[in-house]
Amino acid sequence: MTKVDFWCNRCELDQEIYSRPTQNLITIMSDGEIIGHREPEHTKMFFEGRCERCRKTLIRYITDTRQDPYFSLSRNVRRLSVAHKKDLIQYGESGFAMMYPETQKRFEKMREEENSKRVA
């Protein structure tokens, strides 16, 4: 068994739960609740766990991560993306000059030199 991060909408809780990869014929609603069966060609691999507080069945997609609700709902994912946003900022984006004033000045100087070469 593997520890997997899950998000419970009912409890609004991020949690790490032991889970096994599962392949089953189920239909999953957007909040991760099981509502019925699917045809075999739509079978997906997923992790299934139970919320530690309310015992609701929680789902994490393995083979279809684009539809995995965890990435859009989890507070931990949002917190991490905000924490690393400043590390990914690039020249020309808002906030770059404030965070990296010396580098901004160097880029502006290089840009002016390049423009003066084109004019001459």
Residue, then its C-alpha position, 0 to 999 in steps of 0.5 A: m500500500t502507498k500513502v496518497d494525498f486526497w481531498c475531501n469536499r465534505c470535510e474540506l480536508d487534505q489528508e494522506i491515506y494508505s491506498r492501493p491502485t485499483q481498476n474498476l468499472i465505475t462512474i465518478m462525479s466531479d467531487g469524487e463520489i461513486i454513482g454507478h458503473r461504466e463500460p469496459e472501454h472507459t475503465k481507468m486506474f485510480f487510487e481509492g480511499r476513505c476520508e478519515r473523518c466522514r468515511k466518504t469514498l475518495i478518488r485520485y485518478i492515476t491514468d487520467t490526471r487531467q480529470d483528477p479533482y485533487f489538483s483543482l480542489s486541494r488547499n495544499v496544491r494551491r499553497l505550494s503553487v503560490a509558494h513557488k510562483k515567485d521562483l518561476i517569474q520571468y522578465g516582462e511579467s508583472g512583479f519581476a521589477m519589484m522582486y529583481p530590481e538589479t536584474q531588471k536594470r540589466f535587462e533594460k540596459m541590454r534592451e536599450e543597447e540592442n535598440s541603439k544598434r538597430v537605429a545606427 
